[in-house]
Structure formats: C-alpha cells, structure tokens
Amino acid sequence: MKRQAGKYAAVLLAALMLTGCGSNLLEDGTSLLEEGNYEEAAAAVQEAVDEDSQEAEGWRGLGLARWEQKDYEGALEAFQSVLDNGGDKTGELYNLMGCCAMQLDNPTEALNYFRLGMEADDVSDEMMQEMRFNEIAAYEQSGDMESAKSKLEDYTADYPDDEKAAKEAEFLETR
C-alpha cells in the first residue's frame, strides 16, 4: 500500500485548473498537500467542503490529507463522499479506499474496493499491479490463504521480477 499523496495532489490540482472548479481554499489545500503539510491541508480543504459539500474534488483532497495523517476512517468517509457527489470512479480512488479498509481491519470491504478499482477504465499498468498485490494482502488478512495463494500464483506469472511477491510466496508456503 503505497503512499502517493503528492502524485494524487498534482492530479487534483490539474483537475481544478482545467475545470475551473474549486475555491481558493481548495487550491490552497492542494498546494499544502503537495508540500506535505497534511494537517494544514486537511483544515483548508475541510473549510472548502464546508462551503460546498458537493465538490467531489474537495472531498478527494480531504481524503488524501486524512490518509497521510493516518486517519483512515476519515479518509474513507471523504473518499466515499467523492463518489456520493459525482466524482470520478477511478482506479486510484478505489485503491485508496481499499487501503483504508485494510488499515481498518476490514479485508472484505477492501477486496470489494480493489475489484472495483481493477474494473475502472483509467487503470494504469502500475496501478493494476499495485491493486492486484493489495488484493493478495486482503485475502491474507481475511484468513483466506488458498485464495491468496491462487492470486499470488497469477500475480507472479504476470510479474515474475517482483521481489516483494517472491517474499510473499515464501511466506504463504508456510501457511
């Protein structure tokens, strides 16, 4: 579960600039997020969504700021608000939601988010690889070692040079 808030913040800022959406608070929050000032970013973006609670990109920014602060419940709620307010159903969003669910010890919910993410139209090869690996971890967390082993076999066939997967395979052999 990689932490890529800077990358996501850059995408968020670009979306705001292209669409003309967002208040100065949202732009400020996005800049703070890119700088790594997560607490200040969360406060600015929270204020922006308080002004316009239907601003999906504001919720996305708030989710990223909360994720970086390890407030996984708050991040998941914010990411759900993205969807509730018509935001794009992206692979990255679903991956983050799945990672939040994993941190909250809810692997069944995480698996659902990872599956939705893998079905999204915008998924890069790198994001697909990350979600597939996260899916294996979710199966492990749920105690379903057979599904984890099966998914790992498929994964290593597609990504034979992934050292983390090789270590994971060694671990699963002991289960």
Buried (B, 14 or more C-beta within 10 A) or exposed (E): BEEBBBEBBBBBBEBBEEEEBBBEBBBBBBBBBBEEBBEBBBBBBBBBBEEBEEBBBBBBBBBBBBBBBEBBEBBBBBBBBBBEBEBBBBBBBBBBBBBBBBBBEBBEBBBBBBBBBBEBEEBEEEBBBBBBBBBBBBBBBBEBBEBBBEBBEEBBEEBEEBEEBBEBBEEBEEE
